[in-house]
Amino acid sequence: MKFGGNIKRRSGRFLALWISLFICVIMILPGTGSVPCKAEEIAGDGQAWEGDTIYCTALGDSIAKGYGGKGQEDLISYTQLIADQVAGETKIPTECEKFAKNGLDSLRLNSDILTMEEALSSLDRADIITLTIGANDLMQEFKHAAQEVLGTERKFLSVYDAFDALQEGVEGNPLLIVKILDVLNNWDYTIFEEQWMAAMDTITSHRKSTAQLVVTTIYNPVSQFELPGAMNGIVEDIICNMNQVMYEHAEDYDYRVVDLFDSEICEHTQEDGLHPDQEGQEVIAKLAIEKLDTGRFKGEPEKEIKEETAPKKAKQRKYSLWTILGPLPWIAMAILLGITAVFLFWIAKRKNTDLYRKRNKNKGKND
């Protein structure tokens, strides 16, 4: 019995030794045992953010791309500026992937970008998604309006080309501006809204539940042009109604709207008057970062984000020659008619005076 007891005690010691060695090896091996907390695992509200990189996916047109002008290098886009700022605030590396093209409108966003496997894969892992689209929809409509009004099948290369052609047409026929206004005033927003919702459906189907999505509204890209007051009013109405579409679906698709229409962006454009310069890109980034809750990546309590007031839908305007030409031409016409009337009255009075003298003279001779 004594002998058996010694064997049992020795077996217990050997077992304890092997367990101790096994635990030591486990602790030494890389990737096992206890490891220091990463930055993203520090949770202020009890919810840790998982991941070692913050992924940003940028969708849109030349503004999102950071277009720098013909023959120039692209600027640092607002999307990259956002990624850089988020990295600075959170101390977590960021990666920004851009799927943006010059001249992209909402139709091509759906057909060319949101059908790409690379773009969809990027959306699958994105933590921050930005979207800038719509300005080229307006430009395309402006060019189509110019074709219709001028009765030409000519393909305008740019909005400048279309605008120059319209100016030449109006110089030859000033009343042509009435037709321009009528075409623009009757633009159907249904197509844009359908494309917008189609894009949102695709993004939503690939978006993580924790991903933040911000969209930028359209500013007036033709405000720098010397458009007649009535035409500029129509353009602003169109932009207002397109922006209203974005606001209207914000709650349904859970995204934040960045208001560029009432911002100072038009004061920071390139020579073309359309695209933001580097300061303009920084303005957009500053406004967009206000709509993001970067504290999520640091485990901080949820940030309260101010919601912008949605613009009211612009009513279809009614135009007359008075509203198109303004009061000055009519005042000038009234003055001209007044002068003409005075002149005709003077001539008539002079004729009557001459006739009266002639009659008196003839009466004197007869006497």
TAHU-V532885 format. One record per backbone hydrogen bond with DSSP energy under -0.5 kcal/mol. NH is the residue of the N-H (numbers start at 1). CO is the residue of the C=O. E is the energy in kcal/mol with one decimal. If there is no record, write none. Layout:
# TAHU-V532885
{{NH:CO:E} {NH:CO:E}}
This chain:
# TAHU-V532885
{{5:1:-2.1} {6:2:-1.9} {7:3:-1.8} {8:4:-2.0} {9:5:-2.2} {10:6:-2.7} {11:7:-2.5} {12:8:-2.2} {13:9:-2.0} {14:10:-2.6} {15:11:-2.3} {16:12:-2.2} {17:13:-2.4} {18:14:-2.6} {19:15:-2.2} {20:16:-2.2} {21:17:-2.4} {22:18:-2.4} {23:19:-2.3} {24:20:-2.0} {25:21:-2.4} {26:22:-2.2} {27:23:-2.0} {28:24:-1.6} {29:25:-2.4} {32:29:-1.2} {41:38:-1.2} {42:39:-1.2} {43:41:-0.9} {44:42:-0.6} {44:299:-2.2} {45:299:-1.0} {48:46:-0.6} {49:40:-1.8} {50:48:-0.5} {54:93:-2.9} {55:53:-0.7} {56:95:-3.3} {57:128:-2.7} {58:97:-3.0} {59:57:-0.5} {59:130:-2.7} {60:99:-1.4} {61:132:-1.5} {65:61:-1.7} {66:62:-1.6} {67:62:-2.6} {72:69:-2.2} {75:66:-3.5} {77:75:-1.0} {81:77:-2.2} {82:78:-2.1} {83:79:-1.9} {84:80:-2.5} {85:81:-2.2} {86:82:-2.7} {87:83:-2.2} {88:84:-2.0} {89:85:-2.3} {90:86:-2.6} {91:87:-2.0} {95:54:-2.4} {97:56:-2.9} {97:95:-0.5} {99:58:-3.4} {99:97:-0.5} {101:60:-1.8} {104:101:-1.5} {109:105:-1.9} {110:106:-1.5} {111:107:-2.0} {112:108:-2.9} {113:108:-1.1} {113:109:-0.7} {114:109:-2.7} {116:113:-1.9} {120:116:-2.3} {121:117:-2.5} {122:118:-2.0} {123:119:-2.1} {124:120:-1.8} {125:121:-1.2} {126:122:-1.0} {127:55:-3.1} {128:55:-2.0} {129:212:-3.2} {130:57:-2.3} {131:214:-1.7} {132:59:-1.7} {133:216:-0.5} {138:134:-1.6} {139:135:-2.0} {140:136:-2.6} {141:137:-2.0} {142:138:-2.3} {143:139:-2.1} {144:140:-2.4} {145:141:-2.5} {146:142:-1.9} {147:143:-2.1} {148:144:-2.4} {149:145:-2.8} {150:146:-2.3} {151:147:-0.9} {152:147:-2.0} {156:154:-0.8} {162:158:-1.9} {163:159:-2.5} {164:160:-2.7} {165:161:-1.9} {166:162:-2.2} {167:163:-2.3} {168:164:-2.1} {169:165:-2.1} {170:166:-2.7} {171:167:-2.1} {172:168:-1.5} {173:169:-1.7} {176:173:-2.4} {177:174:-1.3} {178:175:-1.2} {179:175:-0.7} {180:176:-1.8} {181:177:-2.4} {182:178:-1.9} {183:179:-2.2} {184:180:-2.4} {185:181:-2.6} {186:182:-1.0} {186:183:-0.5} {187:184:-1.5} {189:187:-0.6} {191:188:-0.5} {193:189:-2.4} {194:190:-2.5} {195:191:-2.2} {196:192:-2.5} {197:193:-2.5} {198:194:-2.0} {199:195:-2.2} {200:196:-2.2} {201:197:-2.4} {202:198:-1.9} {203:199:-2.6} {204:200:-2.7} {205:201:-1.9} {206:202:-0.9} {206:203:-0.9} {207:203:-1.3} {208:123:-0.5} {211:208:-1.1} {212:127:-2.5} {214:129:-2.5} {215:256:-2.7} {216:131:-2.1} {217:258:-2.6} {221:219:-1.2} {223:220:-1.2} {225:222:-1.3} {227:225:-1.7} {232:228:-2.4} {233:229:-1.9} {234:230:-1.8} {235:231:-2.4} {236:232:-2.2} {237:233:-1.9} {238:234:-2.3} {239:235:-2.4} {240:236:-2.6} {241:237:-2.3} {242:238:-2.2} {243:239:-2.7} {244:240:-1.8} {245:241:-1.3} {246:242:-1.3} {247:243:-2.2} {248:244:-2.4} {249:245:-1.1} {250:247:-1.3} {253:249:-1.9} {254:250:-0.7} {255:250:-1.8} {256:213:-2.5} {258:215:-3.3} {259:257:-0.7} {260:258:-0.7} {263:260:-1.2} {267:264:-1.8} {268:265:-2.0} {270:275:-3.2} {273:270:-2.2} {277:268:-2.2} {281:277:-2.4} {282:278:-1.8} {283:279:-2.0} {284:280:-2.2} {285:281:-2.3} {286:282:-2.3} {287:283:-2.1} {288:284:-2.6} {289:285:-2.5} {290:286:-0.9} {291:288:-1.6} {292:289:-1.2} {294:292:-1.0} {296:293:-1.3} {297:294:-1.2} {298:295:-1.2} {299:295:-0.5} {299:296:-0.8} {300:295:-2.7} {305:303:-0.7} {324:320:-2.1} {325:321:-2.8} {326:322:-2.1} {330:326:-0.7} {331:327:-2.7} {332:328:-2.8} {333:329:-2.3} {334:330:-2.6} {335:331:-2.6} {336:332:-2.4} {337:333:-2.7} {338:334:-2.5} {339:335:-2.8} {340:336:-2.5} {341:337:-2.7} {342:338:-2.5} {343:339:-2.5} {344:340:-2.7} {345:341:-2.5} {346:342:-2.5} {347:343:-2.3} {348:344:-2.7} {349:345:-2.7} {350:346:-2.4} {351:347:-2.4} {352:348:-2.2} {353:349:-2.3} {354:350:-2.6} {355:351:-2.6} {356:352:-2.4} {357:353:-2.4} {358:354:-2.5} {359:355:-2.1} {360:356:-2.3} {361:357:-2.5} {362:358:-2.2} {363:359:-2.5} {364:360:-2.0} {365:361:-1.6} {366:362:-2.0} {367:363:-1.7}}
